[in-house]
Amino acid sequence: MLSISGAELVLWLHVLAACVWIGGQVVVAILIPVLRGHGQLASLAGQRYQAVAWPAFGVLLVTGIINVGNAGLQWSHLLDSPAGRTLVVKLGLVALSGLAAGVHACLQAPGVRADSARRPWTSALLGSASLVTAVLAALYGVAIASA
């Protein structure tokens, strides 16, 4: 039987958290439009997802920082290698995903904006931006792991 190293455990946690962050966004994007006409179900579904999503995003950040060292990259020399430059792009995508999701959560949260229910395009745009940038960040992560 193969042993599992600490670096492999951290990478596994990173991938698992990415599954929650990305997969959850896909599920919510499919469910929310259907639930909008059923009272508070859309809002409750969004709140329940956020209770899982934001901790997963936190795990992504912590394990991502650890993975940088495990990959042999140095923060001070990121632009010196193709893997480092790819990581810089990935970090930008992660930041955009988190920012879009955060703005989405603030704009769509119950009681924050009374007219948010009348603007489903805002929700769709921000949610889509978060999802697309997260998927691209995952792609760049695979590229880095394969380097």
C-alpha positions as CSV (number, residue, x, y, z in Angstrom):
1,M,0.0,0.0,0.0
2,L,1.3,3.5,-0.9
3,S,1.7,6.0,1.9
4,I,0.1,9.4,1.8
5,S,2.5,12.3,2.4
6,G,1.6,15.6,4.1
7,A,1.9,17.4,0.7
8,E,-0.5,14.9,-0.9
9,L,-3.0,15.4,2.0
10,V,-2.8,19.2,1.6
11,L,-3.3,18.9,-2.2
12,W,-6.3,16.5,-1.6
13,L,-7.9,19.0,0.8
14,H,-7.3,21.7,-1.8
15,V,-9.0,19.7,-4.5
16,L,-11.9,18.7,-2.2
17,A,-12.5,22.4,-1.2
18,A,-12.4,23.3,-4.9
19,C,-15.1,20.7,-5.6
20,V,-17.3,22.3,-2.9
21,W,-16.6,25.8,-4.2
22,I,-17.1,25.1,-7.9
23,G,-19.6,22.2,-7.7
24,G,-21.8,24.1,-5.3
25,Q,-21.9,27.1,-7.6
26,V,-23.0,24.9,-10.4
27,V,-25.8,23.3,-8.3
28,V,-26.9,26.7,-6.9
29,A,-26.9,28.2,-10.4
30,I,-29.3,25.5,-11.6
31,L,-31.5,25.5,-8.5
32,I,-32.0,29.2,-7.7
33,P,-33.9,30.2,-10.9
34,V,-36.3,27.3,-10.2
35,L,-36.7,28.2,-6.5
36,R,-37.3,31.9,-7.1
37,G,-41.0,31.6,-7.4
38,H,-41.4,29.6,-4.1
39,G,-41.2,32.1,-1.3
40,Q,-38.0,32.1,0.6
41,L,-36.6,28.9,-0.8
42,A,-34.1,30.6,-3.1
43,S,-32.8,32.7,-0.3
44,L,-32.6,29.8,2.1
45,A,-30.7,27.7,-0.5
46,G,-28.3,30.5,-1.1
47,Q,-27.7,31.0,2.6
48,R,-27.1,27.2,3.1
49,Y,-24.6,27.1,0.3
50,Q,-22.7,30.1,1.6
51,A,-22.4,28.3,5.0
52,V,-20.4,25.6,3.2
53,A,-18.9,27.6,0.4
54,W,-17.0,30.3,2.4
55,P,-15.3,27.8,4.7
56,A,-14.3,25.8,1.6
57,F,-12.9,29.1,0.1
58,G,-10.9,29.6,3.3
59,V,-9.5,26.0,3.0
60,L,-8.6,26.8,-0.6
61,L,-6.7,29.9,0.4
62,V,-4.8,28.1,3.3
63,T,-4.0,25.0,1.3
64,G,-3.1,27.0,-1.7
65,I,-0.5,28.9,0.2
66,I,0.9,25.6,1.5
67,N,0.9,24.1,-2.0
68,V,3.1,27.0,-3.3
69,G,5.9,25.8,-1.0
70,N,5.2,22.2,-1.7
71,A,5.5,22.9,-5.4
72,G,9.0,24.4,-4.8
73,L,7.9,27.9,-5.7
74,Q,9.0,30.9,-3.8
75,W,6.8,34.0,-3.4
76,S,9.7,36.3,-4.1
77,H,10.5,34.6,-7.4
78,L,7.1,33.8,-8.9
79,L,7.8,35.7,-12.1
80,D,11.0,33.8,-12.7
81,S,9.5,30.5,-13.9
82,P,6.6,29.4,-16.1
83,A,5.0,27.7,-13.1
84,G,5.3,30.9,-11.0
85,R,3.8,33.0,-13.8
86,T,0.9,30.5,-14.1
87,L,0.4,30.7,-10.4
88,V,0.1,34.5,-10.6
89,V,-2.6,34.2,-13.2
90,K,-4.3,31.6,-11.0
91,L,-4.2,33.8,-8.0
92,G,-5.8,36.6,-10.0
93,L,-8.6,34.3,-11.0
94,V,-9.1,33.1,-7.4
95,A,-9.3,36.7,-6.3
96,L,-11.8,37.6,-9.0
97,S,-13.9,34.5,-8.1
98,G,-13.9,35.4,-4.4
99,L,-14.7,39.0,-5.1
100,A,-17.5,38.3,-7.5
101,A,-19.0,35.8,-5.0
102,G,-18.6,38.2,-2.2
103,V,-20.3,41.1,-4.0
104,H,-23.0,38.6,-5.2
105,A,-23.6,37.6,-1.6
106,C,-23.8,41.2,-0.4
107,L,-26.1,42.3,-3.2
108,Q,-28.4,39.3,-3.0
109,A,-28.5,38.9,0.8
110,P,-32.0,39.3,2.3
111,G,-32.5,42.7,3.7
112,V,-29.4,44.2,2.2
113,R,-31.1,45.4,-1.0
114,A,-34.8,45.4,-1.1
115,D,-34.8,45.5,-4.9
116,S,-32.3,42.7,-5.4
117,A,-35.1,40.2,-6.2
118,R,-36.0,42.4,-9.2
119,R,-32.5,42.1,-10.6
120,P,-31.9,38.4,-11.3
121,W,-29.4,39.4,-14.1
122,T,-27.1,41.0,-11.5
123,S,-27.2,37.7,-9.6
124,A,-26.6,35.7,-12.8
125,L,-23.7,38.0,-13.9
126,L,-21.9,37.9,-10.6
127,G,-22.5,34.2,-10.0
128,S,-21.3,33.4,-13.5
129,A,-18.2,35.5,-13.1
130,S,-17.4,33.7,-9.9
131,L,-17.9,30.3,-11.4
132,V,-16.0,30.9,-14.7
133,T,-13.0,32.4,-12.9
134,A,-13.0,29.5,-10.4
135,V,-13.1,26.9,-13.2
136,L,-10.2,28.7,-15.0
137,A,-8.3,28.9,-11.7
138,A,-8.7,25.1,-11.3
139,L,-7.4,24.6,-14.9
140,Y,-4.3,26.6,-14.1
141,G,-3.9,24.7,-10.8
142,V,-3.8,21.4,-12.8
143,A,-1.2,23.0,-15.1
144,I,0.9,23.9,-12.1
145,A,0.5,20.5,-10.5
146,S,1.5,18.8,-13.8
147,A,4.7,21.0,-14.3
